[in-house]
Amino acid sequence: MPLIHNAMKAAGEQLFIVAFLWSPQSWMKTNGEMNNSGKLLTEYAAFWTDYYSKYIVAMEEERRFDLVRMWFEVLSMFFL
């Protein structure tokens, strides 16, 4: 949060913040890699969901995001 607070202070205005929920960690995926696709292992589904739920709640309490995306690909930025 300090980084966001500093950026807003430097900008002198409210920023439009997009939260991109990235891929699960490699140890939670079927292929054991951050790249090359892979799927979330079912035994980590609840953990991954809880982690991002806590992130969203914390950001909401700070009123610091405007949009949440569930995946990130380079071209997805053009389809907000």
N, C-alpha and C positions, 0 to 999 in steps of 0.2 A: 503494500500500500504506500510506503514512502515514495517510491518511484512515481506512482500515479499522482500523488499529492504534489510532488515537485514539478512534474510536467504541467499540471494545471496551473500552478503558481507561475511558472515561466511563460505559459501561453496567455495568462491573464484573463482566461475565460473558461467556460465549461467545455470539455472535450467530448467528442462522440467516441465511445469506447466499445469495441467489438471483442468479445471473448471467444476465442477459438479453442474448442475442447479437442486437444490433440489425441493421438493414438495412445493406447495403453502402453505401459512399459514392456520391453521385450520379454521379460520373464512372465508376463501375463498373456502372451500370445502363442498361438499354435505353432508358428514357425521360429519362435525364439529370437526374432529380429525386429528392429524398429522400422526397417524398410521391407520392401517386397511383400506387401500386404500382410497376410496372416490374420487370424481372427482371435477375438478375445476368448480365452479359455473359460468355460462355464463356471469353473470353481472360483474365478475372480470377478464374476459379473457383479455380485453384491458389493464387493470392495470398491470396484471402479465406479459404480453408481453412487455409493456413499461419498467417495472422494469428491466427485464433481458436484454432488448436491451440497456438500459443505462449502465448496468454493463459490457456488452461485449464491447461497444464503449470505456468506460473508461479504461478497461484492454488493449484494442487494442492501445489506445493512449500511454500507458505505455510500450507497446510491452512486456506484461508480461504473456501471456498464449500461449500454443501450441496446445491445444485440448479442445473443449467444448463438454460436454455430456449433454443430456437433461434429464437424470434420473440417479439415483444412487441406486444400489442394491449391496450388498456385493460381489456377484459373478460377477457382471458386470466388475469389475476390470480385470478379466481374459480374457475379450473379447474386449479389446481396439484395 
